[in-house]
Structure formats: C-alpha cells, structure tokens
C-alpha cells in the first residue's frame, strides 16, 4: 500500500462531543498504515438530524457548509455509517432542486467512506496487527448495513484480530431502537427494541459488543448499564487500535 494516501477525517457529532476516544483510535489505526491525515476544525454536522426530522431548510444549510469545508478533500473517512449514508444517498435528495450544488454533492458522495469500508474495500487491508483477548460479538447498525451495504468488512477485520473469540449474536441486524430522534419520540418502543438486542448480546456470553456507529452503541451501553452488566461496548476502531 502506498504511503501517499491522503485522508480527510469526517468526525461524527456524537464522537466529537461524547466519544473523542473513538476518533483518536481511528487516527492511530490510519497513522499506523502510513496515511496522511487532515481534520478540518470548522467541520460541523452533516445535516442528518435535521433532515431526518423533516427540517429540510436547516439540513440544507448544514450540508452546504459541509460541502464547502470538505471541497478539497481527496478521500473522506468517517467512523459512522449513519453519517456516510447521509452524504452518500440523502444529499442527492436534499440538493435535487439546487442545480449549482447537486454536482458537488454527488462528487462528494463518491469520495466519502465509512472507516471499515475504507480499510477493507479501498486499502485492501484486513489484518492490522491488533491484539484483544476477549469473546466479542458484533452489532449491525441499520444505516451501515442497509444504507451503504457494509456488513462483511467489520467482521473481516475483527476475525483477523489476535486473541479474539468472535461469536455472532442472534438477529445481529435487528435495530437496537436508537434511530436518533426515534428513541426520544417513542421511548417505550425503543426500550422494547434495545431490550431484545441486549438479551441477544447477553446470550452470546461475550465480554464485549462491537459496532461501527456510536449512536447505536450509546443506546446499547445505556441499557447494559441499567442492567448492571459488565459487558464492554466498543467501537471497531478501538479494537483495531489495541
């Protein structure tokens, strides 16, 4: 692999505000691979929360700022399939009546990748020399799997981590009930969904549950915490950086 690869980091809002250690882990992994990194300090939300809530005008303002900030990036990498799905698919909808912006949005979509997708599909890397002694299971987040089709890439990376005992959970692709504002608007339904998800995790006897979206993992972590479980909740980047 060439050490001339250049990546611009797109840091999900939840990671930036609540889980900066995930971004730091992603940086360590990419630096280990000899990737040249930049991280625009003026980046803000990609507009997904506003878009999903029906506030298209506000989403458009955020999206235009996002495009301006990342306009010179060759390759954009994000530790969130949900945010990548927004840029890759929903920007086309958001800018459909903006002929001056639509080509820029579509061009940006082609240059934006989720972290595990970038490692496996772009760099053709599956073994990062990581070591993690634990029994681990994996949660498929909805936008990551259904939106941008990333399913095998995280598993490929996990299965090459030395020391890991990887076990699939039942219904790994079932929603955890987070869904952003869904968990706020429909808390009872959300709690029922995350309860099912957590039971499936507990049934694996795993020491850790891993995912690629901190929204889902935050929701799962909250439920496990309320149950008094000692199971660790970790982003894939944290495992690969170990």
C-alpha positions as CSV (number, residue, x, y, z in Angstrom):
1,X,0.0,0.0,0.0
2,X,1.3,3.4,-0.9
3,X,2.1,5.8,2.0
4,X,0.9,8.6,-0.2
5,X,-2.7,8.0,0.7
6,X,-4.3,11.2,2.0
7,X,-7.5,11.2,4.1
8,X,-9.6,14.0,5.5
9,X,-11.4,13.0,8.7
10,X,-15.1,13.5,9.0
11,X,-15.9,13.1,12.7
12,X,-19.4,12.3,13.7
13,X,-21.0,14.7,16.1
14,X,-21.6,12.1,18.8
15,X,-17.9,11.1,18.6
16,X,-16.8,14.7,18.7
17,X,-18.8,15.6,21.7
18,X,-19.1,12.4,23.7
19,X,-16.6,9.8,22.5
20,X,-13.5,11.5,21.3
21,X,-11.5,8.4,22.2
22,X,-13.1,6.7,19.1
23,X,-11.7,9.4,16.8
24,X,-8.3,9.1,18.5
25,X,-8.4,5.3,17.9
26,X,-9.3,5.8,14.3
27,X,-6.4,8.2,13.9
28,X,-3.9,5.7,15.5
29,X,-5.0,3.0,13.1
30,X,-4.7,5.2,10.0
31,X,-1.4,6.6,11.1
32,X,-0.1,3.1,11.6
33,X,-0.9,2.4,7.9
34,X,1.1,5.5,6.9
35,X,-1.9,7.5,5.9
36,X,-1.5,11.3,5.7
37,X,-4.4,12.8,7.8
38,X,-6.1,16.2,8.0
39,X,-9.1,17.1,10.1
40,X,-10.9,20.4,9.3
41,X,-11.5,22.3,12.5
42,X,-14.5,24.1,11.1
43,X,-16.5,21.0,10.2
44,X,-19.9,20.7,11.8
45,X,-22.9,18.4,11.5
46,X,-23.6,16.9,8.0
47,X,-27.3,17.8,8.5
48,X,-28.7,14.3,9.1
49,X,-30.6,15.0,12.4
50,X,-32.4,18.0,10.8
51,X,-33.0,16.0,7.5
52,X,-34.5,13.0,9.4
53,X,-36.8,15.3,11.4
54,X,-38.2,16.9,8.3
55,X,-36.3,20.3,8.6
56,X,-35.0,20.4,5.1
57,X,-34.1,24.1,5.1
58,X,-31.9,23.7,8.1
59,X,-30.4,20.5,6.8
60,X,-29.6,22.3,3.5
61,X,-27.7,25.0,5.4
62,X,-25.6,22.4,7.3
63,X,-25.0,20.3,4.1
64,X,-23.8,23.4,2.2
65,X,-21.3,24.2,4.9
66,X,-20.2,20.6,5.0
67,X,-19.5,20.6,1.2
68,X,-17.6,23.8,1.5
69,X,-15.4,22.5,4.3
70,X,-14.6,19.2,2.5
71,X,-14.4,20.5,-1.0
72,X,-10.7,20.0,-1.4
73,X,-10.6,16.5,0.2
74,X,-9.4,13.6,-1.9
75,X,-10.9,10.9,0.3
76,X,-13.2,11.5,3.3
77,X,-13.3,8.8,6.1
78,X,-15.9,8.7,8.9
79,X,-16.3,6.4,11.9
80,X,-20.1,6.3,11.3
81,X,-22.1,4.5,8.7
82,X,-25.1,6.6,9.5
83,X,-23.4,9.9,8.6
84,X,-21.8,8.4,5.5
85,X,-25.2,7.2,4.4
86,X,-26.5,10.8,4.7
87,X,-23.8,12.2,2.5
88,X,-23.8,9.3,0.0
89,X,-27.5,9.0,-0.5
90,X,-29.6,11.7,1.1
91,X,-27.5,14.7,-0.3
92,X,-28.8,13.7,-3.7
93,X,-32.4,14.2,-2.4
94,X,-31.5,17.3,-0.5
95,X,-30.0,19.1,-3.4
96,X,-32.3,17.8,-6.2
97,X,-33.6,21.4,-6.7
98,X,-30.2,23.0,-6.4
99,X,-28.5,22.7,-9.8
100,X,-25.4,24.6,-8.7
101,X,-24.9,22.3,-5.7
102,X,-26.1,18.9,-6.8
103,X,-22.9,18.0,-8.9
104,X,-20.7,19.0,-5.9
105,X,-22.9,16.9,-3.6
106,X,-22.7,13.8,-5.9
107,X,-19.0,14.2,-6.3
108,X,-18.5,14.4,-2.5
109,X,-20.7,11.3,-2.1
110,X,-18.2,9.3,-4.2
111,X,-15.3,10.4,-2.1
112,X,-16.8,9.6,1.3
113,X,-16.3,6.2,3.1
114,X,-17.1,4.6,6.4
115,X,-14.0,3.6,8.4
116,X,-14.1,-0.2,8.0
117,X,-15.3,0.1,4.4
118,X,-12.2,2.3,3.6
119,X,-9.8,-0.2,5.2
120,X,-11.1,-3.3,3.5
121,X,-12.5,-2.1,0.2
122,X,-10.2,0.8,-0.6
123,X,-6.9,-0.1,1.1
124,X,-7.4,-3.9,0.8
125,X,-6.4,-4.3,4.4
126,X,-7.8,-7.0,6.8
127,X,-5.1,-7.5,9.4
128,X,-3.8,-4.5,11.4
129,X,-1.8,-6.5,13.8
130,X,-4.2,-5.8,16.7
131,X,-4.5,-7.9,19.8
132,X,-7.6,-8.1,22.0
133,X,-8.2,-11.0,24.4
134,X,-11.9,-11.3,24.7
135,X,-15.1,-13.0,23.4
136,X,-16.6,-10.5,21.1
137,X,-19.9,-10.1,19.3
138,X,-20.9,-7.6,16.7
139,X,-24.0,-5.4,16.2
140,X,-25.0,-4.4,12.6
141,X,-26.3,-0.8,12.6
142,X,-29.1,-0.1,10.3
143,X,-27.7,2.7,8.1
144,X,-24.3,1.0,7.9
145,X,-25.7,-2.3,6.7
146,X,-28.9,-1.4,4.8
147,X,-27.9,2.1,3.7
148,X,-24.3,1.6,2.4
149,X,-24.1,-2.2,2.3
150,X,-21.3,-2.6,4.9
151,X,-21.6,-6.0,6.6
152,X,-18.6,-8.2,5.9
153,X,-15.9,-5.6,6.3
154,X,-16.1,-5.2,10.1
155,X,-16.3,-8.9,10.6
156,X,-13.3,-9.5,8.3
157,X,-11.3,-7.0,10.4
158,X,-12.4,-8.5,13.8
159,X,-11.7,-12.0,12.7
160,X,-8.1,-11.0,12.0
161,X,-7.5,-9.6,15.5
162,X,-5.3,-11.8,17.5
163,X,-6.8,-13.2,20.7
164,X,-10.5,-12.5,19.8
165,X,-13.1,-15.2,20.1
166,X,-15.7,-13.9,17.7
167,X,-19.3,-15.1,18.0
168,X,-22.4,-14.0,16.1
169,X,-25.4,-12.9,18.1
170,X,-28.9,-13.9,17.1
171,X,-30.5,-11.2,14.9
172,X,-27.4,-9.1,14.8
173,X,-29.0,-7.0,12.1
174,X,-32.1,-6.1,14.1
175,X,-32.4,-2.4,15.0
176,X,-31.3,-1.5,18.6
177,X,-34.1,1.0,18.9
178,X,-32.0,4.2,18.8
179,X,-32.8,5.7,15.5
180,X,-31.8,9.2,16.6
181,X,-35.0,11.1,17.4
182,X,-37.0,7.9,17.3
183,X,-35.7,6.9,20.8
184,X,-36.9,10.3,22.1
185,X,-40.3,10.3,20.4
186,X,-41.1,6.7,21.0
187,X,-39.2,5.7,24.2
188,X,-41.3,2.7,25.1
189,X,-41.0,1.1,21.7
190,X,-37.3,2.0,21.7
191,X,-36.8,0.4,25.1
192,X,-38.5,-2.8,23.9
193,X,-36.2,-3.0,20.9
194,X,-33.0,-2.4,22.8
195,X,-34.1,-4.9,25.5
196,X,-34.4,-7.6,22.7
197,X,-31.0,-6.5,21.4
198,X,-29.3,-6.6,24.8
199,X,-30.8,-10.1,25.5
200,X,-29.2,-11.4,22.3
201,X,-25.9,-9.9,23.3
202,X,-26.1,-11.5,26.8
203,X,-27.0,-14.9,25.3
204,X,-23.6,-14.9,23.5
205,X,-21.6,-14.7,26.8
206,X,-19.5,-12.1,25.1
207,X,-17.1,-9.9,27.1
208,X,-17.6,-7.0,24.6
209,X,-20.1,-5.9,21.9
210,X,-18.6,-4.0,19.0
211,X,-20.2,-1.8,16.4
212,X,-19.4,1.0,13.9
213,X,-21.9,3.6,15.0
214,X,-21.7,5.3,18.3
215,X,-25.4,6.2,18.3
216,X,-26.4,2.5,18.4
217,X,-23.6,1.7,20.8
218,X,-24.5,4.5,23.2
219,X,-28.1,3.2,23.3
220,X,-26.9,-0.4,23.9
221,X,-24.4,0.8,26.5
222,X,-27.2,2.6,28.4
223,X,-29.3,-0.5,28.6
224,X,-26.5,-2.7,29.6
225,X,-25.5,-0.2,32.3
226,X,-29.1,-0.1,33.7
227,X,-29.0,-3.9,33.9
228,X,-25.7,-3.8,35.8
229,X,-23.9,-5.7,33.0
230,X,-20.1,-5.7,32.8
231,X,-20.0,-6.2,29.0
232,X,-17.9,-3.6,27.3
233,X,-19.3,-1.6,24.5
234,X,-16.6,-0.6,21.9
235,X,-16.3,1.0,18.5
236,X,-14.4,-1.1,16.0
237,X,-11.7,1.5,15.8
238,X,-10.9,0.9,19.5
239,X,-10.4,-2.8,18.9
240,X,-8.2,-2.3,15.9
241,X,-6.1,0.3,17.7
242,X,-5.4,-2.1,20.6
